[in-house]
Every structure is written in structure tokens, then in C-alpha cells.
Amino acid sequence: MPKPVTDVAVLQEYLQGVLSRAAHHANNVNEIAVAIIGGIVWRKDPAPIEVLERNGQMKNVLWVFISGKRYAFTYDHATQAILIMDGTTHGTVLHSLTNATTLSQIHTIFRSL
């Protein structure tokens, strides 16, 4: 179920969970995750960010509206990348991000959303 991120403390808790899980099985995205959160904060609409919550724990899925359009950010185990998807976790994959993605590319991607 989506949990609204209503303040920076909740976003920080979410990111700490993502980074903790990345240290165990997804060290290909541990650095870029921090840049992605920065891009989200920079470009998000006034609507709250939402994160997936199950059994009281936040998981590796985040939804946000940017320029009136909803995007889903999720970790894909098969590609070991964070995907930006159109609308939902079943939407079209728009971007695939790993630690190999440069900050310049992140800036360009978020500016285009």
C-alpha cells in the first residue's frame, strides 16, 4: 500500500532502507540512489511522494508526480538497476539507472521529465 512521504524524515528513512538493502544485494545502485532522490526532490510536483509499504516496512518502490505525470521508481533484480517507469511498476520502462549513470545524465533525465 502506498505511504505518503509527508516530510524529509520519512524520505530519509526510505532512502536509508534502500541503501541498507543495496549493501546486501544491489551494490550496483547504492550511489545513484542518492542522486535519484535529489532529482525527485528537485522536480516533484506539490503532490506527496509515495513509497510502497508492506507490513509496516517501506520497500524499494516510489511514486512521484513530475510535471503532472506519474512515475514509478523501482529496483529491478534482473537488470540490477533502478527503473523509472511510466505511471506504475507495470508501465513502460523510460530509464534504467545504475552507478554507471553519470550525474550529468541524471540531470538531463530529470530535466526531461
Biopython code that builds the backbone (N, CA, C, O; Angstrom):
import numpy as np
from Bio.PDB.StructureBuilder import StructureBuilder

atoms = [
    (1, "MET", "N", (0.843, -1.181, 0.000)),
    (1, "MET", "CA", (0.000, 0.000, 0.000)),
    (1, "MET", "C", (0.888, 1.243, 0.000)),
    (1, "MET", "O", (1.873, 1.282, 0.737)),
    (2, "PRO", "N", (0.572, 2.254, -0.799)),
    (2, "PRO", "CA", (1.385, 3.466, -0.832)),
    (2, "PRO", "C", (1.320, 4.251, 0.477)),
    (2, "PRO", "O", (0.252, 4.435, 1.060)),
    (3, "LYS", "N", (2.476, 4.702, 0.915)),
    (3, "LYS", "CA", (2.572, 5.539, 2.108)),
    (3, "LYS", "C", (3.026, 6.919, 1.655)),
    (3, "LYS", "O", (4.078, 7.043, 1.028)),
    (4, "PRO", "N", (2.250, 7.966, 1.960)),
    (4, "PRO", "CA", (2.668, 9.315, 1.566)),
    (4, "PRO", "C", (3.923, 9.729, 2.335)),
    (4, "PRO", "O", (4.043, 9.484, 3.535)),
    (5, "VAL", "N", (4.844, 10.355, 1.625)),
    (5, "VAL", "CA", (6.039, 10.910, 2.247)),
    (5, "VAL", "C", (5.721, 12.370, 2.523)),
    (5, "VAL", "O", (5.731, 13.203, 1.617)),
    (6, "THR", "N", (5.441, 12.668, 3.774)),
    (6, "THR", "CA", (4.953, 13.995, 4.129)),
    (6, "THR", "C", (6.040, 14.912, 4.678)),
    (6, "THR", "O", (5.821, 16.114, 4.828)),
    (7, "ASP", "N", (7.208, 14.354, 4.979)),
    (7, "ASP", "CA", (8.297, 15.208, 5.451)),
    (7, "ASP", "C", (9.643, 14.561, 5.132)),
    (7, "ASP", "O", (9.717, 13.399, 4.731)),
    (8, "VAL", "N", (10.683, 15.328, 5.319)),
    (8, "VAL", "CA", (12.021, 14.873, 4.974)),
    (8, "VAL", "C", (12.427, 13.660, 5.812)),
    (8, "VAL", "O", (13.164, 12.802, 5.326)),
    (9, "ALA", "N", (11.969, 13.573, 7.043)),
    (9, "ALA", "CA", (12.331, 12.440, 7.905)),
    (9, "ALA", "C", (11.854, 11.117, 7.301)),
    (9, "ALA", "O", (12.572, 10.119, 7.364)),
    (10, "VAL", "N", (10.665, 11.096, 6.724)),
    (10, "VAL", "CA", (10.147, 9.875, 6.102)),
    (10, "VAL", "C", (10.956, 9.556, 4.843)),
    (10, "VAL", "O", (11.276, 8.394, 4.591)),
    (11, "LEU", "N", (11.284, 10.569, 4.060)),
    (11, "LEU", "CA", (12.106, 10.352, 2.866)),
    (11, "LEU", "C", (13.487, 9.840, 3.256)),
    (11, "LEU", "O", (14.033, 8.959, 2.592)),
    (12, "GLN", "N", (14.046, 10.378, 4.315)),
    (12, "GLN", "CA", (15.348, 9.928, 4.800)),
    (12, "GLN", "C", (15.271, 8.468, 5.261)),
    (12, "GLN", "O", (16.164, 7.676, 4.958)),
    (13, "GLU", "N", (14.221, 8.114, 5.982)),
    (13, "GLU", "CA", (14.029, 6.727, 6.415)),
    (13, "GLU", "C", (13.924, 5.788, 5.206)),
    (13, "GLU", "O", (14.504, 4.702, 5.201)),
    (14, "TYR", "N", (13.181, 6.218, 4.188)),
    (14, "TYR", "CA", (13.046, 5.431, 2.965)),
    (14, "TYR", "C", (14.409, 5.216, 2.313)),
    (14, "TYR", "O", (14.769, 4.086, 1.984)),
    (15, "LEU", "N", (15.168, 6.297, 2.127)),
    (15, "LEU", "CA", (16.471, 6.200, 1.474)),
    (15, "LEU", "C", (17.433, 5.343, 2.290)),
    (15, "LEU", "O", (18.198, 4.567, 1.718)),
    (16, "GLN", "N", (17.409, 5.467, 3.592)),
    (16, "GLN", "CA", (18.279, 4.633, 4.432)),
    (16, "GLN", "C", (17.944, 3.155, 4.254)),
    (16, "GLN", "O", (18.847, 2.319, 4.229)),
    (17, "GLY", "N", (16.665, 2.824, 4.129)),
    (17, "GLY", "CA", (16.263, 1.445, 3.884)),
    (17, "GLY", "C", (16.741, 0.948, 2.532)),
    (17, "GLY", "O", (17.230, -0.176, 2.412)),
    (18, "VAL", "N", (16.600, 1.793, 1.508)),
    (18, "VAL", "CA", (17.066, 1.429, 0.165)),
    (18, "VAL", "C", (18.566, 1.171, 0.190)),
    (18, "VAL", "O", (19.030, 0.169, -0.354)),
    (19, "LEU", "N", (19.325, 2.058, 0.812)),
    (19, "LEU", "CA", (20.775, 1.911, 0.858)),
    (19, "LEU", "C", (21.201, 0.701, 1.681)),
    (19, "LEU", "O", (22.183, 0.037, 1.349)),
    (20, "SER", "N", (20.476, 0.417, 2.738)),
    (20, "SER", "CA", (20.775, -0.767, 3.550)),
    (20, "SER", "C", (20.551, -2.045, 2.750)),
    (20, "SER", "O", (21.376, -2.957, 2.788)),
    (21, "ARG", "N", (19.437, -2.109, 2.028)),
    (21, "ARG", "CA", (19.166, -3.290, 1.200)),
    (21, "ARG", "C", (20.155, -3.383, 0.040)),
    (21, "ARG", "O", (20.552, -4.480, -0.353)),
    (22, "ALA", "N", (20.551, -2.233, -0.509)),
    (22, "ALA", "CA", (21.512, -2.222, -1.614)),
    (22, "ALA", "C", (22.864, -2.769, -1.169)),
    (22, "ALA", "O", (23.560, -3.414, -1.953)),
    (23, "ALA", "N", (23.234, -2.520, 0.061)),
    (23, "ALA", "CA", (24.519, -3.012, 0.566)),
    (23, "ALA", "C", (24.558, -4.537, 0.570)),
    (23, "ALA", "O", (25.637, -5.122, 0.468)),
    (24, "HIS", "N", (23.411, -5.187, 0.685)),
    (24, "HIS", "CA", (23.350, -6.652, 0.744)),
    (24, "HIS", "C", (23.273, -7.295, -0.638)),
    (24, "HIS", "O", (23.904, -8.326, -0.871)),
    (25, "HIS", "N", (22.516, -6.709, -1.550)),
    (25, "HIS", "CA", (22.301, -7.399, -2.826)),
    (25, "HIS", "C", (22.200, -6.482, -4.045)),
    (25, "HIS", "O", (21.890, -6.947, -5.141)),
    (26, "ALA", "N", (22.457, -5.193, -3.865)),
    (26, "ALA", "CA", (22.273, -4.277, -5.004)),
    (26, "ALA", "C", (23.315, -3.158, -4.981)),
    (26, "ALA", "O", (22.983, -1.982, -5.131)),
    (27, "ASN", "N", (24.579, -3.541, -4.790)),
    (27, "ASN", "CA", (25.602, -2.500, -4.688)),
    (27, "ASN", "C", (25.879, -1.810, -6.022)),
    (27, "ASN", "O", (26.760, -0.954, -6.104)),
    (28, "ASN", "N", (25.142, -2.173, -7.056)),
    (28, "ASN", "CA", (25.241, -1.529, -8.363)),
    (28, "ASN", "C", (24.412, -0.238, -8.430)),
    (28, "ASN", "O", (24.486, 0.498, -9.414)),
    (29, "VAL", "N", (23.619, 0.036, -7.376)),
    (29, "VAL", "CA", (22.760, 1.222, -7.377)),
    (29, "VAL", "C", (22.880, 2.053, -6.093)),
    (29, "VAL", "O", (22.152, 3.030, -5.917)),
    (30, "ASN", "N", (23.785, 1.672, -5.208)),
    (30, "ASN", "CA", (23.863, 2.348, -3.915)),
    (30, "ASN", "C", (24.237, 3.824, -4.035)),
    (30, "ASN", "O", (23.780, 4.636, -3.230)),
    (31, "GLU", "N", (25.052, 4.184, -5.013)),
    (31, "GLU", "CA", (25.463, 5.581, -5.170)),
    (31, "GLU", "C", (24.425, 6.387, -5.952)),
    (31, "GLU", "O", (24.112, 7.520, -5.587)),
    (32, "ILE", "N", (23.900, 5.809, -7.011)),
    (32, "ILE", "CA", (22.965, 6.548, -7.858)),
    (32, "ILE", "C", (21.633, 6.791, -7.148)),
    (32, "ILE", "O", (20.919, 7.737, -7.481)),
    (33, "ALA", "N", (21.297, 5.950, -6.180)),
    (33, "ALA", "CA", (20.047, 6.136, -5.435)),
    (33, "ALA", "C", (20.009, 7.501, -4.759)),
    (33, "ALA", "O", (18.957, 8.137, -4.702)),
    (34, "VAL", "N", (21.146, 7.951, -4.250)),
    (34, "VAL", "CA", (21.207, 9.254, -3.599)),
    (34, "VAL", "C", (20.943, 10.372, -4.619)),
    (34, "VAL", "O", (20.205, 11.315, -4.331)),
    (35, "ALA", "N", (21.540, 10.265, -5.799)),
    (35, "ALA", "CA", (21.327, 11.264, -6.850)),
    (35, "ALA", "C", (19.878, 11.256, -7.335)),
    (35, "ALA", "O", (19.315, 12.312, -7.624)),
    (36, "ILE", "N", (19.277, 10.077, -7.425)),
    (36, "ILE", "CA", (17.875, 9.967, -7.857)),
    (36, "ILE", "C", (16.957, 10.701, -6.881)),
    (36, "ILE", "O", (16.056, 11.427, -7.301)),
    (37, "ILE", "N", (17.184, 10.514, -5.588)),
    (37, "ILE", "CA", (16.358, 11.206, -4.592)),
    (37, "ILE", "C", (16.510, 12.720, -4.760)),
    (37, "ILE", "O", (15.531, 13.457, -4.642)),
    (38, "GLY", "N", (17.717, 13.181, -5.031)),
    (38, "GLY", "CA", (17.922, 14.605, -5.285)),
    (38, "GLY", "C", (17.133, 15.080, -6.489)),
    (38, "GLY", "O", (16.527, 16.150, -6.447)),
    (39, "GLY", "N", (17.130, 14.294, -7.571)),
    (39, "GLY", "CA", (16.358, 14.636, -8.761)),
    (39, "GLY", "C", (14.871, 14.673, -8.484)),
    (39, "GLY", "O", (14.158, 15.540, -8.989)),
    (40, "ILE", "N", (14.404, 13.733, -7.684)),
    (40, "ILE", "CA", (12.980, 13.685, -7.326)),
    (40, "ILE", "C", (12.593, 14.928, -6.526)),
    (40, "ILE", "O", (11.574, 15.555, -6.814)),
    (41, "VAL", "N", (13.385, 15.282, -5.541)),
    (41, "VAL", "CA", (13.091, 16.463, -4.719)),
    (41, "VAL", "C", (13.107, 17.726, -5.579)),
    (41, "VAL", "O", (12.279, 18.619, -5.399)),
    (42, "TRP", "N", (14.051, 17.794, -6.510)),
    (42, "TRP", "CA", (14.172, 18.955, -7.398)),
    (42, "TRP", "C", (12.939, 19.131, -8.279)),
    (42, "TRP", "O", (12.441, 20.247, -8.428)),
    (43, "ARG", "N", (12.439, 18.035, -8.868)),
    (43, "ARG", "CA", (11.438, 18.143, -9.930)),
    (43, "ARG", "C", (10.006, 17.791, -9.516)),
    (43, "ARG", "O", (9.086, 18.011, -10.304)),
    (44, "LYS", "N", (9.787, 17.267, -8.341)),
    (44, "LYS", "CA", (8.456, 16.777, -7.973)),
    (44, "LYS", "C", (7.411, 17.885, -7.944)),
    (44, "LYS", "O", (7.708, 19.040, -7.640)),
    (45, "ASP", "N", (6.185, 17.501, -8.267)),
    (45, "ASP", "CA", (5.031, 18.382, -8.145)),
    (45, "ASP", "C", (4.670, 18.523, -6.663)),
    (45, "ASP", "O", (5.228, 17.814, -5.826)),
    (46, "PRO", "N", (3.732, 19.441, -6.323)),
    (46, "PRO", "CA", (3.331, 19.591, -4.922)),
    (46, "PRO", "C", (2.708, 18.331, -4.296)),
    (46, "PRO", "O", (2.722, 18.189, -3.073)),
    (47, "ALA", "N", (2.167, 17.424, -5.105)),
    (47, "ALA", "CA", (1.589, 16.188, -4.558)),
    (47, "ALA", "C", (2.667, 15.404, -3.807)),
    (47, "ALA", "O", (3.836, 15.439, -4.190)),
    (48, "PRO", "N", (2.283, 14.699, -2.744)),
    (48, "PRO", "CA", (3.298, 13.965, -1.982)),
    (48, "PRO", "C", (3.925, 12.826, -2.785)),
    (48, "PRO", "O", (3.289, 12.212, -3.642)),
    (49, "ILE", "N", (5.180, 12.575, -2.478)),
    (49, "ILE", "CA", (5.849, 11.353, -2.929)),
    (49, "ILE", "C", (5.167, 10.213, -2.184)),
    (49, "ILE", "O", (4.741, 10.386, -1.042)),
    (50, "GLU", "N", (5.059, 9.050, -2.820)),
    (50, "GLU", "CA", (4.522, 7.867, -2.140)),
    (50, "GLU", "C", (5.535, 6.734, -2.256)),
    (50, "GLU", "O", (6.208, 6.590, -3.277)),
    (51, "VAL", "N", (5.637, 5.929, -1.194)),
    (51, "VAL", "CA", (6.502, 4.755, -1.216)),
    (51, "VAL", "C", (5.671, 3.530, -0.865)),
    (51, "VAL", "O", (4.673, 3.624, -0.150)),
    (52, "LEU", "N", (6.094, 2.387, -1.375)),
    (52, "LEU", "CA", (5.397, 1.146, -1.083)),
    (52, "LEU", "C", (5.691, 0.732, 0.346)),
    (52, "LEU", "O", (6.844, 0.705, 0.777)),
    (53, "GLU", "N", (4.631, 0.408, 1.073)),
    (53, "GLU", "CA", (4.781, -0.063, 2.441)),
    (53, "GLU", "C", (4.052, -1.394, 2.588)),
    (53, "GLU", "O", (2.883, -1.519, 2.223)),
    (54, "ARG", "N", (4.753, -2.374, 3.123)),
    (54, "ARG", "CA", (4.164, -3.685, 3.410)),
    (54, "ARG", "C", (4.541, -4.084, 4.824)),
    (54, "ARG", "O", (5.706, -4.023, 5.218)),
    (55, "ASN", "N", (3.533, -4.493, 5.577)),
    (55, "ASN", "CA", (3.763, -4.931, 6.956)),
    (55, "ASN", "C", (4.566, -3.910, 7.756)),
    (55, "ASN", "O", (5.431, -4.275, 8.551)),
    (56, "GLY", "N", (4.272, -2.630, 7.538)),
    (56, "GLY", "CA", (4.922, -1.564, 8.278)),
    (56, "GLY", "C", (6.330, -1.219, 7.820)),
    (56, "GLY", "O", (6.991, -0.386, 8.441)),
    (57, "GLN", "N", (6.805, -1.847, 6.738)),
    (57, "GLN", "CA", (8.151, -1.576, 6.242)),
    (57, "GLN", "C", (8.085, -0.980, 4.831)),
    (57, "GLN", "O", (7.321, -1.443, 3.984)),
    (58, "MET", "N", (8.894, 0.050, 4.598)),
    (58, "MET", "CA", (8.949, 0.656, 3.281)),
    (58, "MET", "C", (9.816, -0.202, 2.360)),
    (58, "MET", "O", (10.877, -0.683, 2.757)),
    (59, "LYS", "N", (9.351, -0.385, 1.137)),
    (59, "LYS", "CA", (10.034, -1.239, 0.155)),
    (59, "LYS", "C", (10.656, -0.384, -0.944)),
    (59, "LYS", "O", (10.598, 0.844, -0.888)),
    (60, "ASN", "N", (11.249, -1.031, -1.940)),
    (60, "ASN", "CA", (12.005, -0.346, -2.989)),
    (60, "ASN", "C", (11.142, 0.149, -4.145)),
    (60, "ASN", "O", (11.524, -0.003, -5.306)),
    (61, "VAL", "N", (9.999, 0.731, -3.851)),
    (61, "VAL", "CA", (9.148, 1.323, -4.891)),
    (61, "VAL", "C", (8.727, 2.707, -4.418)),
    (61, "VAL", "O", (8.334, 2.898, -3.267)),
    (62, "LEU", "N", (8.818, 3.659, -5.327)),
    (62, "LEU", "CA", (8.457, 5.038, -5.028)),
    (62, "LEU", "C", (7.678, 5.589, -6.215)),
    (62, "LEU", "O", (8.019, 5.314, -7.365)),
    (63, "TRP", "N", (6.624, 6.371, -5.936)),
    (63, "TRP", "CA", (5.849, 7.025, -6.981)),
    (63, "TRP", "C", (5.908, 8.525, -6.757)),
    (63, "TRP", "O", (5.901, 8.998, -5.621)),
    (64, "VAL", "N", (5.966, 9.270, -7.858)),
    (64, "VAL", "CA", (6.012, 10.725, -7.752)),
    (64, "VAL", "C", (5.407, 11.334, -9.014)),
    (64, "VAL", "O", (5.520, 10.779, -10.107)),
    (65, "PHE", "N", (4.767, 12.477, -8.841)),
    (65, "PHE", "CA", (4.283, 13.260, -9.978)),
    (65, "PHE", "C", (5.307, 14.334, -10.303)),
    (65, "PHE", "O", (5.733, 15.097, -9.436)),
    (66, "ILE", "N", (5.696, 14.375, -11.580)),
    (66, "ILE", "CA", (6.598, 15.399, -12.096)),
    (66, "ILE", "C", (5.952, 15.970, -13.349)),
    (66, "ILE", "O", (5.619, 15.232, -14.277)),
    (67, "SER", "N", (5.779, 17.270, -13.371)),
    (67, "SER", "CA", (5.128, 17.963, -14.499)),
    (67, "SER", "C", (3.768, 17.349, -14.826)),
    (67, "SER", "O", (3.403, 17.205, -15.993)),
    (68, "GLY", "N", (3.023, 16.989, -13.774)),
    (68, "GLY", "CA", (1.682, 16.458, -13.943)),
    (68, "GLY", "C", (1.600, 15.000, -14.349)),
    (68, "GLY", "O", (0.503, 14.486, -14.563)),
    (69, "LYS", "N", (2.722, 14.328, -14.460)),
    (69, "LYS", "CA", (2.745, 12.930, -14.886)),
    (69, "LYS", "C", (3.298, 12.064, -13.758)),
    (69, "LYS", "O", (4.247, 12.444, -13.071)),
    (70, "ARG", "N", (2.683, 10.889, -13.580)),
    (70, "ARG", "CA", (3.107, 9.980, -12.511)),
    (70, "ARG", "C", (4.205, 9.042, -13.008)),
    (70, "ARG", "O", (4.122, 8.478, -14.099)),
    (71, "TYR", "N", (5.236, 8.892, -12.174)),
    (71, "TYR", "CA", (6.346, 7.992, -12.466)),
    (71, "TYR", "C", (6.535, 7.035, -11.301)),
    (71, "TYR", "O", (6.325, 7.398, -10.144)),
    (72, "ALA", "N", (6.931, 5.819, -11.615)),
    (72, "ALA", "CA", (7.275, 4.816, -10.601)),
    (72, "ALA", "C", (8.775, 4.571, -10.685)),
    (72, "ALA", "O", (9.330, 4.422, -11.774)),
    (73, "PHE", "N", (9.414, 4.532, -9.545)),
    (73, "PHE", "CA", (10.826, 4.196, -9.442)),
    (73, "PHE", "C", (10.909, 2.877, -8.684)),
    (73, "PHE", "O", (10.373, 2.754, -7.583)),
    (74, "THR", "N", (11.578, 1.895, -9.271)),
    (74, "THR", "CA", (11.648, 0.580, -8.644)),
    (74, "THR", "C", (12.982, -0.085, -8.940)),
    (74, "THR", "O", (13.595, 0.168, -9.977)),
    (75, "TYR", "N", (13.423, -0.925, -8.034)),
    (75, "TYR", "CA", (14.646, -1.697, -8.265)),
    (75, "TYR", "C", (14.285, -2.972, -9.009)),
    (75, "TYR", "O", (13.381, -3.704, -8.606)),
    (76, "ASP", "N", (14.999, -3.230, -10.098)),
    (76, "ASP", "CA", (14.773, -4.436, -10.893)),
    (76, "ASP", "C", (15.917, -5.418, -10.638)),
    (76, "ASP", "O", (17.067, -5.144, -10.980)),
    (77, "HIS", "N", (15.594, -6.562, -10.036)),
    (77, "HIS", "CA", (16.610, -7.560, -9.687)),
    (77, "HIS", "C", (17.275, -8.156, -10.920)),
    (77, "HIS", "O", (18.467, -8.465, -10.887)),
    (78, "ALA", "N", (16.533, -8.321, -11.999)),
    (78, "ALA", "CA", (17.086, -8.954, -13.203)),
    (78, "ALA", "C", (18.184, -8.104, -13.835)),
    (78, "ALA", "O", (19.216, -8.630, -14.252)),
    (79, "THR", "N", (17.963, -6.790, -13.908)),
    (79, "THR", "CA", (18.946, -5.911, -14.539)),
    (79, "THR", "C", (19.858, -5.236, -13.520)),
    (79, "THR", "O", (20.827, -4.575, -13.892)),
    (80, "GLN", "N", (19.551, -5.400, -12.247)),
    (80, "GLN", "CA", (20.292, -4.762, -11.151)),
    (80, "GLN", "C", (20.363, -3.246, -11.357)),
    (80, "GLN", "O", (21.420, -2.630, -11.218)),
    (81, "ALA", "N", (19.211, -2.665, -11.691)),
    (81, "ALA", "CA", (19.125, -1.237, -11.959)),
    (81, "ALA", "C", (17.860, -0.672, -11.322)),
    (81, "ALA", "O", (16.909, -1.400, -11.034)),
    (82, "ILE", "N", (17.871, 0.632, -11.112)),
    (82, "ILE", "CA", (16.659, 1.332, -10.704)),
    (82, "ILE", "C", (15.982, 1.804, -11.980)),
    (82, "ILE", "O", (16.587, 2.480, -12.812)),
    (83, "LEU", "N", (14.725, 1.435, -12.115)),
    (83, "LEU", "CA", (13.969, 1.778, -13.321)),
    (83, "LEU", "C", (13.046, 2.954, -13.043)),
    (83, "LEU", "O", (12.429, 3.036, -11.981)),
    (84, "ILE", "N", (12.958, 3.855, -14.002)),
    (84, "ILE", "CA", (11.927, 4.889, -13.988)),
    (84, "ILE", "C", (10.880, 4.420, -14.976)),
    (84, "ILE", "O", (11.160, 4.229, -16.159)),
    (85, "MET", "N", (9.656, 4.234, -14.468)),
    (85, "MET", "CA", (8.594, 3.664, -15.286)),
    (85, "MET", "C", (7.446, 4.655, -15.430)),
    (85, "MET", "O", (7.202, 5.486, -14.555)),
    (86, "ASP", "N", (6.760, 4.547, -16.538)),
    (86, "ASP", "CA", (5.632, 5.408, -16.840)),
    (86, "ASP", "C", (4.424, 5.008, -16.004)),
    (86, "ASP", "O", (3.791, 3.986, -16.274)),
    (87, "GLY", "N", (4.103, 5.802, -14.999)),
    (87, "GLY", "CA", (2.870, 5.630, -14.232)),
    (87, "GLY", "C", (2.903, 4.608, -13.118)),
    (87, "GLY", "O", (2.695, 4.953, -11.955)),
    (88, "THR", "N", (3.160, 3.358, -13.455)),
    (88, "THR", "CA", (3.096, 2.280, -12.468)),
    (88, "THR", "C", (4.293, 1.351, -12.643)),
    (88, "THR", "O", (5.088, 1.515, -13.569)),
    (89, "THR", "N", (4.414, 0.384, -11.752)),
    (89, "THR", "CA", (5.505, -0.592, -11.860)),
    (89, "THR", "C", (5.286, -1.547, -13.032)),
    (89, "THR", "O", (6.157, -2.362, -13.337)),
    (90, "HIS", "N", (4.151, -1.455, -13.676)),
    (90, "HIS", "CA", (3.879, -2.258, -14.877)),
    (90, "HIS", "C", (3.920, -1.403, -16.140)),
    (90, "HIS", "O", (3.644, -1.887, -17.237)),
    (91, "GLY", "N", (4.268, -0.126, -15.973)),
    (91, "GLY", "CA", (4.327, 0.786, -17.110)),
    (91, "GLY", "C", (5.580, 0.580, -17.945)),
    (91, "GLY", "O", (6.427, -0.257, -17.634)),
    (92, "THR", "N", (5.675, 1.347, -18.992)),
    (92, "THR", "CA", (6.833, 1.311, -19.876)),
    (92, "THR", "C", (8.074, 1.780, -19.130)),
    (92, "THR", "O", (8.021, 2.769, -18.399)),
    (93, "VAL", "N", (9.195, 1.076, -19.309)),
    (93, "VAL", "CA", (10.462, 1.496, -18.717)),
    (93, "VAL", "C", (10.993, 2.670, -19.530)),
    (93, "VAL", "O", (11.244, 2.548, -20.729)),
    (94, "LEU", "N", (11.158, 3.806, -18.864)),
    (94, "LEU", "CA", (11.646, 5.008, -19.521)),
    (94, "LEU", "C", (13.155, 5.168, -19.393)),
    (94, "LEU", "O", (13.821, 5.646, -20.311)),
    (95, "HIS", "N", (13.686, 4.760, -18.237)),
    (95, "HIS", "CA", (15.122, 4.889, -17.982)),
    (95, "HIS", "C", (15.552, 3.770, -17.038)),
    (95, "HIS", "O", (14.786, 3.324, -16.183)),
    (96, "SER", "N", (16.793, 3.330, -17.214)),
    (96, "SER", "CA", (17.411, 2.327, -16.363)),
    (96, "SER", "C", (18.684, 2.942, -15.801)),
    (96, "SER", "O", (19.569, 3.334, -16.562)),
    (97, "LEU", "N", (18.787, 3.031, -14.474)),
    (97, "LEU", "CA", (19.872, 3.762, -13.829)),
    (97, "LEU", "C", (20.695, 2.855, -12.923)),
    (97, "LEU", "O", (20.151, 2.057, -12.160)),
    (98, "THR", "N", (22.013, 2.990, -13.020)),
    (98, "THR", "CA", (22.945, 2.265, -12.146)),
    (98, "THR", "C", (24.030, 3.250, -11.718)),
    (98, "THR", "O", (24.002, 4.421, -12.096)),
    (99, "ASN", "N", (24.981, 2.765, -10.928)),
    (99, "ASN", "CA", (26.100, 3.614, -10.525)),
    (99, "ASN", "C", (26.922, 4.088, -11.723)),
    (99, "ASN", "O", (27.691, 5.041, -11.604)),
    (100, "ALA", "N", (26.769, 3.440, -12.863)),
    (100, "ALA", "CA", (27.469, 3.872, -14.080)),
    (100, "ALA", "C", (26.806, 5.092, -14.721)),
    (100, "ALA", "O", (27.407, 5.733, -15.584)),
    (101, "THR", "N", (25.596, 5.419, -14.318)),
    (101, "THR", "CA", (24.898, 6.600, -14.825)),
    (101, "THR", "C", (25.572, 7.841, -14.249)),
    (101, "THR", "O", (25.757, 7.942, -13.036)),
    (102, "THR", "N", (25.934, 8.770, -15.100)),
    (102, "THR", "CA", (26.627, 9.969, -14.624)),
    (102, "THR", "C", (25.647, 10.983, -14.041)),
    (102, "THR", "O", (24.449, 10.941, -14.320)),
    (103, "LEU", "N", (26.170, 11.882, -13.239)),
    (103, "LEU", "CA", (25.334, 12.951, -12.693)),
    (103, "LEU", "C", (24.786, 13.833, -13.808)),
    (103, "LEU", "O", (23.661, 14.326, -13.718)),
    (104, "SER", "N", (25.566, 14.031, -14.842)),
    (104, "SER", "CA", (25.088, 14.794, -15.998)),
    (104, "SER", "C", (23.889, 14.102, -16.643)),
    (104, "SER", "O", (22.919, 14.761, -17.020)),
    (105, "GLN", "N", (23.952, 12.781, -16.769)),
    (105, "GLN", "CA", (22.815, 12.031, -17.321)),
    (105, "GLN", "C", (21.599, 12.144, -16.412)),
    (105, "GLN", "O", (20.481, 12.313, -16.899)),
    (106, "ILE", "N", (21.799, 12.052, -15.089)),
    (106, "ILE", "CA", (20.681, 12.196, -14.140)),
    (106, "ILE", "C", (20.037, 13.564, -14.322)),
    (106, "ILE", "O", (18.811, 13.668, -14.377)),
    (107, "HIS", "N", (20.841, 14.601, -14.414)),
    (107, "HIS", "CA", (20.321, 15.952, -14.585)),
    (107, "HIS", "C", (19.491, 16.039, -15.864)),
    (107, "HIS", "O", (18.389, 16.588, -15.853)),
    (108, "THR", "N", (20.008, 15.506, -16.950)),
    (108, "THR", "CA", (19.302, 15.527, -18.237)),
    (108, "THR", "C", (17.993, 14.747, -18.156)),
    (108, "THR", "O", (16.961, 15.214, -18.638)),
    (109, "ILE", "N", (18.031, 13.571, -17.555)),
    (109, "ILE", "CA", (16.833, 12.734, -17.428)),
    (109, "ILE", "C", (15.756, 13.473, -16.636)),
    (109, "ILE", "O", (14.612, 13.559, -17.084)),
    (110, "PHE", "N", (16.106, 14.005, -15.472)),
    (110, "PHE", "CA", (15.106, 14.654, -14.638)),
    (110, "PHE", "C", (14.607, 15.955, -15.269)),
    (110, "PHE", "O", (13.434, 16.301, -15.127)),
    (111, "ARG", "N", (15.482, 16.671, -15.960)),
    (111, "ARG", "CA", (15.045, 17.890, -16.637)),
    (111, "ARG", "C", (14.021, 17.563, -17.717)),
    (111, "ARG", "O", (13.143, 18.375, -18.009)),
    (112, "SER", "N", (14.132, 16.377, -18.309)),
    (112, "SER", "CA", (13.218, 15.993, -19.408)),
    (112, "SER", "C", (11.895, 15.426, -18.915)),
    (112, "SER", "O", (10.957, 15.295, -19.702)),
    (113, "LEU", "N", (11.795, 15.087, -17.633)),
    (113, "LEU", "CA", (10.539, 14.512, -17.132)),
    (113, "LEU", "C", (9.486, 15.594, -16.954)),
    (113, "LEU", "O", (8.364, 15.301, -16.541)),
]
sb = StructureBuilder()
sb.init_structure("model")
sb.init_model(0)
sb.init_chain("A")
sb.init_seg("    ")
for serial, (resi, resn, name, xyz) in enumerate(atoms, 1):
    if name == "N":
        sb.init_residue(resn, " ", resi, " ")
    sb.init_atom(name, np.array(xyz, "f"), 0.0, 1.0, " ", f" {name:<3s}", serial, name[0])
structure = sb.get_structure()
